[in-house]
């Protein structure tokens, strides 16, 4: 990933993570289009109109045709967060990342516990403005689930 300093972007550190601080205030609200159909998601985006500039599209909606919706929204000037949590062999992750960038995505999630997948995503985003977000723990996991994965840290 290009460092914020090298790209001329402002950044701040929070809990050890570098966060880009140059997002406009109105872009900091990301509306989750967690709906089962493209039609429902499109209707919600239409109702919100210019009030919202950033949308999250997850795996369920992508599988229902949401990548076309992502292209449509990006074409209308909206920012897109594709919450895909990619984890696959390197070639697949790299090509999927290229497709996410081509669809106009601003952010894409990748499982962070696989360094090869992360490197492949970084390679796939090369030359684009796509930012890769590493997912370390899914939100539905509890302390017992984490222990079963061999992680002794508290949740």
C-alpha positions, 0 to 999 in steps of 0.5 A: 500500500502507498503510504499516506505521506508518499501519496500526499494524503493526510493520515492519523494513527488510532490504536496503531492503525493509520486512518486517512483523515482526508475524507470529507465529513459527508463521506464519513457516513457510510450507509449499508445497503444490506438488502436482499435485492438490487431493486430494494437497494436502488430504491433506498439510494434513490430516497436518500438522494444527494444526502448520502455520498457513500454506500456499503455493498456486502456479499449478499447484495453483490451475489444478487447483482450488486456489482452492477449497482456499485458501478451505477452508483459510482458512475453517479459520483457515489463512493462504494465500500465493497464488504467482500471479506475476500479470502481465496488463492492469490490469483483469484483475490488479485483478479477480484480486486481488479474487478472491484476497482473497475467497478468504482469501489473506494474500499474493499475488505480482505481477510487479514489473517492470510498474508498472501491474500492481502499481498494479492489484493494490494497487487490487484489495486495497483494503479487505482484509488482502491483502498484495501481494508483488512478484516481481522475478526468477524463481528459474530465471533465471541471469546470462545470462537477466538480461543478455538482458533488458537488466539489467547487474546481477550475480545 
